[in-house]
Each structure stands twice: as structure tokens, then as C-alpha cells.
Amino acid sequence: MNDIGPLVDQLVESTKTSVGLFAPELVLSGTIVVLLLCRILPLVWRVPAQWIALLGAFTAFAWTLCQFDQLATPGGTLEAKSFFTGLLMFDEFSTFFRMFLSLFLILTITLTVLTGIPDREDAPDFYTLLIGATIGLMIMASANHLLMLFLGVEMASVPSYAMVGFMKGRKQSSEAALKYVVYGAGAAGVMLYGISLLAGLTGTGSLPEMSERLAMIVEQGAGISDPTVRTVVFASMLVMVGLAFKLSVFPFHFWCPDAFEGAAAEVAGFLSVASKAGAFALLVRFGLAFSGHSKEVSSIAFALGIGLGVLGAVTATFGNLSAYGQSNMKRLLAYSTIAHAGYMLMAVSALMVMRFSKHAGAEADAASLSCIEGLMYYLFVYLFMNLGAFAIVALIRNQIFSEELDDYNGLGTQCPLLCFGMTLCIFSLIGLPPMGGFFAKFAIFYSVFKATSVHWVMWFVLGAGAINTVFSLFYYIRILKAMYIKPRPDGARKVNYDLMPVGAFVLMICLPVLGLGLFPSHFTETFKHVAKVLLTRS
Amino acid sequence: MFSPEVLSNLIIFVPTIFAFFLIFADTKATEFMRVWTLVGTAITFALSVALLGTYSPADGGIQQVVAKEWISSWNIYYRLGYDGISLTLVVLSGFVFLVSMLASWGIEKHVKGYLILFLILETGVMGVFFAIDLFLFYVFWEVMLLPMYFLIGIWGGPRREYAAIKFFLYTLFGGVLMLIAMLMYFFASAPHTGNGIGSFNLLDLAKWAAQGNVFSPGLQVAGFILLFIGFAIKVPTFPFHTWLPDAHVEAPTPISMILAGVLLKLGGYGIIRVAYPLCPYGAQYASYALVAIGVVSIIYGAFAALAQTDFKRMVAYSSVSHMGYVLVGIAVWKISEVTGAVDGSDYWLMGMSGAMFQMIAHGVSSPGMFFCVGVIYDRVHHRDLNQFGGLVGLMPKYSGMAAVIFFAGLGLPGLCGFIGEVFVVLSVWNYSKVLAIVSASGVILTAGYILWALQRVYLGPEYKGPHPEAITPMTSREQAIGWALIVPCFALGVYPNFVFDYTDKPMAKLVRSLNEGYQNTPKPHSEVQTTQK
């Protein structure tokens, strides 16, 4: 009994500090509780649910911002460490993504306020789901343990299923939700199998310890023909399947167009950006968990990196080619998000290839640094450009009651501001300077280009990325063509919107797309710092 | 009055500032907006002339005027500079934009949007000519794409959508190749910058390329192919020219003028400023292919122009033919098989100067030809060469102006087209006698299609096409444009030193440093024999 005492003390102590670090998530959880009480307490019911949600999101954002600031300044009061007895990780990387996600939550809630989805009756439920999914994604971003990896993914997924099916009256919406659930459950099962294999082999679920344990197993074995080594590779691939599903990477993307088409554009915008951010954070962390000094483990991770690169190239190509035939805006944008997941996957691939190449050294470290920097920059620009595109689809839908591309004909003269915002987003999505999307793509191509010196397959990946930029022009430009070049048909519904709140919101989302392209310096410095800390710690 | 730093920044951004204020103009105040834009382009032109006035070609090097850190972690700078080559093109662009703005008075559809895009296009063009940081160069290069797509796509002719997307796709494809080449050089220069990050500084990259041991022959060949395709699309040379006839035919007259007068020059400028200095070995390696491509462009463009029945399409193909001379002039770089030294470097310099002059001359005569097409098209709304005739009697002043401008395009001695063609053809003789004969025969074909077009449009007994009642004499605005274009045609033809004074020294320096770069680059075995097939 005597040894229990210090253990309990230690646990209490660690919980105390952990709760402080976990506060933004706790604030969001508290917001959910208040939202759930809405219906029961008449006093709370008087306050519109969106304000409660917005307040919670703002608090969480401010809190993570402070945490990030404290972490990033040398000599700050906070330092990077794992918490909750090693289940979660608190460092610059995770805090950045938590900040990113809570900022995105604020923007999404603001958008739903402007578009009026959901109505007053459904609002508490909707925001509960939205915030719940965000908490799950934040846990994904800070997961330091295979268990938390799975919990985070599930916690993010389950509310997403419900949100996709939120427009209860529409058959399409329910169908989309069902497809999403079935795919999601399948992917989660596969991932859980992979996790159990990994945990069983290594005897631990903790990511930092994994590499060491794996080295022990792999070095005993006799190369790839050894069944244990093969199981390790297989298990890692299974875990990546689960993440690939969240990222909608080929061939696990089939849910994406259907789910996006069935869901409201606001929800689709949320899913497209937030779940990608969470999943990429997790993928990077999982990939870096192979870091160590064991050559055998490195070579496994290297092979996985090459595989991810090929997958990224195929995903980008597939997404862009499929988008070409679409006539529904949300479906088109869904395929575009698939393509972008492909580009971003190339960065992760370049990271793993550089990090785990045989000629590791100072130069390889600098290269892996720029991979993470590029990925984070891409995600940051992607937040604005993709949310902007979906937000404008939602705002236009409220006016013309349609999301078909053909109904966008001639809108350029009727709502110049919305179309201008869309133009900025689309040019950024294509990757044309001076938009942020260009610099993001440039950074990723640069990472991949560096990786070509390690393995020739990366030339193929780079070529695919370059060619895809040209492919993507075909369908993005169709949107602009409809808006600006085609005439508005006679008798088509007039579009009128109040300039003030909607216009300000559109500018608030779309101008950063331009700003990030013109002045990327400040952000790249921050991202570089985050990446440096992440790499030195792992 | 202003320092070169302020002047060059103003030349780039005055159009944007004017465009910004247009946003707040009332949509119905079209006349005011046109005058406003005209003032903007006029100021830009005046500033570019002022900058030319301050320039003295001391040693012909590029004078760097601005170097501000832009993206520090990537060594990207906002770096502007110029020499005689870019300055003459800047003045040409300022002039063409001013004249095109005058020609834009007839645009009635969405005037505000048109003018804003027009001005943004000018910013992009000027930026490309001033940028001496490769990244900045690329940014301005792509900035031109966006307004151009809309200018063709919204204000163009019946097949405008097709033409606009084709233009966009071709240029974007070229841009992506350029981007990869940029990365290759950025990566390869990393060990030499001192801080381990690569460099985009065109001056430094060119300097290292001239040293010869920094960029490997393989890199230079690969880089040159990528860069060359990117620029060749813009020039355009055969076989990358197919976007041009469509874009020209569908674009409204002022945009065709800009396209022919300025945008095509960007391709030639890119080859001179980026592709050659960065990859001297690659350029020399490919020189025979380049001259051959240039000669094929000359002949192919001329034959295609002969075959056209659409007046504007004919002029468009004449651009392909004329720009072929530019490529040929740049590429006639002969290495002696015996000594490995450059053979007849003076001829090469002559070719380079000829190419440069040809760009300026074509930048005046080609917008003029498109303007002439536009004048008659505005009246009779067709461009069928076989349905014109007899315009001399109906519009004597217009016909006279058109004759001068078309003769300038033809290359009549005393007019601007002559000098460039002669210089180029003479320099090819040293390079390859066969190609010289073929390219000289292009002159005859050019005379053929231009004279035949003049005959069918302006001469003949009477006009038999549709809308004969609409044929009215030129308005005073049109006459002003006509005179503005004719004066430089004569001036450059009679006194070519207007251009050569500024370009001679930079060209000589360029030729020298390219040659150094080639000689210093360690060659793979037996390369000296194989480069001259």
C-alpha cells in the first residue's frame, strides 16, 4: 500500500497542471454543457445559442493564443511537455493547431449566423455537434498516444456524421450521412486493428516510446521477410488508412463528394478544412514517431513516405480529373479538396523521405523543416481560401436557392463583392501569385524538389504536382466563366444582399488569401520555429 | 526630379493606384473613367520616358535600384533594376498602353471593369520588366494572366471563352515549367549564397553561371529547356504558337494591340534576361535547334498568314513570323569546332541587337496593324479579306496610314521593320548558310502576304462587302492613334540609334558574360565536337 501514496500524489499533481494546459478544450466542453442546458433553462433559452457558442469559441481561441505566445517566447511561463501522464502532448505544434481549429470554429459559427443555418430551434444541437467535433480535432492535434489517436479521430467523426445529416427533411442529406457513417466506421475499425497490432507488438501505446520498441523488434528480425517486421509495416499502414479516410485520400475518398453534396455548404466547409488540419497534424506526429537511431525502423518509415508520395500524386490527379465533370458547386469543391489533400500529402511524404533517408544530416534536417513549414503554411492559407469558397457558395445559395454551376451564370454583375471574393479564392486554389495559395504550393513543391535528391520517385510526385496545377485550371475557371462571362438568363432570380455584415465577412475571409500571398514572411518564420521545435523534440 | 528608385516603383504602381480609385467611381460615369485611365497611362508613359532620360549606359550592367527583403526565410527580395534592354521595352510598353487606351474608347460593355483590368495588366507588364529577382519576376509574370483572361473572355469576340481559356492554359503550363526551373536554380545556388539558403537574385545567378563551375552542364541543359518552353509559349514560336491566332482574333482591338505590342515581347525579354544568362551552356547546347525553330517560325508564320482569309488572323500569323526573327537573332551563337572558342562573336552580337531592335519595331508596327484592322472592323463588322476593296477611295487618310504601317511590318527600308530583319538575316549567314537562305526567303513571303492583303483591302475599284454605308472617314481620335504609331515607325527606321544607343552596351556585356559562362562550364567528354551537329 505504501507505494500507492506517492503515485497518487504524482497523479494529482500531474492532473492539476494538465487541466490548466487542457483549459481551451475544457472551455469548449463547458460551452457544450451550457448549450445542452438551453432547452431546460428558460433563462438561457432567451440567449441565442450562436452567441453562447461564439463566446466559448472566442475564449478557447484567446486561451490557445496566449498559450502559443507563452510557448514561443523564450523564457515564457509555459514549456512544451506531455501531459495527462503522457497521453497528450503540449508543444508549439499542437498548440498551433488548437489555435488554428478554434479560429476556424469562430469563423464557421459566424458564417452560420449570417446564413441562418441552423434555425433557432435546432441551433443548440448544431453548435453542440460543431464544438464537439472541434474538441475531437484538437485532441487529434495533440495526441501523443495511440489510444488518444483513436479517441480523437472518433470524437471528431461522430459529430461530423450527425452534422452531415443535419438537414433532416432532405433525403439526400440522410443518404450522405449514412454513407459517411458506413465508410467512417469501416475506416475506424481498420485503424483500430492497426493500433491494436502496434500496441501488441511494442507493448506500449505511447508514440515517443514506439520508435525505440520497434527498433528492438525489427533489429531482431531478418529484414522484410520476417513476419514481425511485416506486421509492423502492415499495422502502420492500417493506422494510416484511418487517417487517409479523414483526409479523403484516394482510395478512401468516396464518401467525400456525396457527403459534401448532401450536407449544407457550411458543414462541408467545416469538414473540408478542420478535419484535414487535425488529420495532417496527427499524420505528421505519427510519422515522426518512427524517428530514432535505428536504421531498420527508418527504412520502414522511408518506404511509407515514398508510398504516401505516390498516394498524394494519385489523389491530386484523381481529384482534379473527377472535378472536371461536376456541375454541382459543392461536389466540384469536394473533388477540389481531395486534390488539395493530395498536394498536402506530398509535403508529408517529402518530410518522411527526407527525415528517414540514409544520408540524414544537417541538410536533411533543414529540408524536413521546410516540409513542415510548407504544410502548415498550406493549411493556413487553405483555411481561408476553402472556407471562403464554401461560404460564398452558402451565401449565394441563400439568394438563388441553388448550388448548381449553371445557375451561377452572370452573377458577376449582380453581386460583385461575392464574386470578387470567389475569384480571389479560386485563383488561390489554382495557385496563382500573388495569392497565398501560390506561395503555399511553391513551398510544397520546393520540399518535394529537395526530396528528389534522395529518391527518384519524388520526381514523379513533383511532376504530378506540376501537371495537376494545370489540370485544376480547367474546372476552377468554369466557375469564373459562369460568373463573369456567361450572361444572366432572363427572368433569373435577382440577387440582393445587405452589403454590411455579409460583405464584411466575405472580405474578412478572402482578403487574407491575398495578404498571405503578399506578406508571407511573418507566418513562415513562426511556422519554421514551430517545425524546428517539433523536429528537435522527436 | 525623382530618384530612379522612386521612378521605377511609380512606373509599376501608378496604374494600380489609378485602378484602385476607379473602384469608387460611379458605373455610369464612363467618360470620366476613360479620361482618368488615359491620364494614368499617360503619366506612366511620361515617367518611363523620364527614367530613360536619367539612364546612362555606363558599362551596360544592370543597375539595381531597389532591394528590399520580402520573404526572408526564402531569400526572396523585392528587387528592381534595369538596363538599356529593359528600359527600352518599358518605354515601348508605356507607349503601347497609352495608345491602346486611346483605342479603348469604343468599349461600351462594363467599362469600369475593363479599365481596372487594363490598368492591372499594365502593372504586371511593367513589373516583369523591372524585376531582377526570379521569384518577383514570376509573380508579376502570372499577375498578367488574370486580367488578360478576363479581358479576352468578357470583351472578346464570339469564340472568346475558348480563346481565353486556351491562352490561360498555355501560359500557365509554361509558368509551371518556369517554376520548376526556378526551384532547380534556387536549390543549386544554396551552397554559394553564404547562408545555406538558395538565391533568386538574377544578378547573382547570372554571375555564378558566368563563373561556370557553379551550375553543372546537366542542370543548365534541363533548366534551359524548361525556361525556354515557358518563354517560347509567350513569344510564341512554332510549335507553341497555336494559342496566338485564337487569342488575337477574339480579343478586342486594344487588347490585341497590347498582346502583340507588349506581351509577346515578354517572351523574348525572358529569354534574354533569364534563360540565357542562367544557362549559357544549355543555350549554346541547344543553339542549332533554337535557330531552326526560329527559322521554321518565320516560314511557317508567313505561309499561314498567306493562307488566311480573316484580316486579323493574317496579322496574328504575321506576328508569329516576325517574332521568329527575334529568336533567330538571339540564338546564332556559333562555337568553332576546332578551337572551341566562339566563332564570329561580332555576328552574334549583331544578331542579338537585331533581335532587340526587331522586338521594339514589331512592338510598334504590329499594334499598328491590329489598329488598322480594328478601324475597319468597327465600321463594317467583318474581317473577310475577300470582301474588302476600294477603301482608298472611301477612306483615303486611313488607307494612307495603313499603307505606311503595313510597309513598316513588311520591312521596307526607311521604316522600322527593316533594320531588325537585316541584322538578323546577316548574322545567320555566319551561323549556317542554309538557314540564312531559308530565313531570307521569309522576307519575300512577308512581302507577299502583306502586299496581297493591301491589294485586297485597300485597292480595287469598289467596296463590295456588307455595310458599305457605314464606311466613314477616320475620327480625330483614330487619326491621333494612327499618327502616334506612324511617327515611331519612321523615326526608328531612319535613326535606329534611338534603340541601339541604349541596348548596344548591355548586349555586348551580355554576349561577353554568356561566352565566359560557356567557356568556364566544364564540358562532358567530346562535347565540343557534338554541340555542332
Interface residues (C-beta under 8 A of the other chain):
Chain A: A366 E373 T413 F427 I430 L432 P433 P434 F438 F439 F442 F445 Y446 F449 K450 L462 A466 I467 T469 V470 L473 F474 I477 L480 K481 Y484 I485 P520 S521 T524 E525 K528
Chain B: E69 W70 I71 S72 S73 W74 H110 Y138 V139 E142 V143 L145 L146 Y149 F150 G153 I154 R160 E161 A164 I165 F168 L169 L172 F173 V176 L177 L179 I180 L183 M184 F186 F187 G196
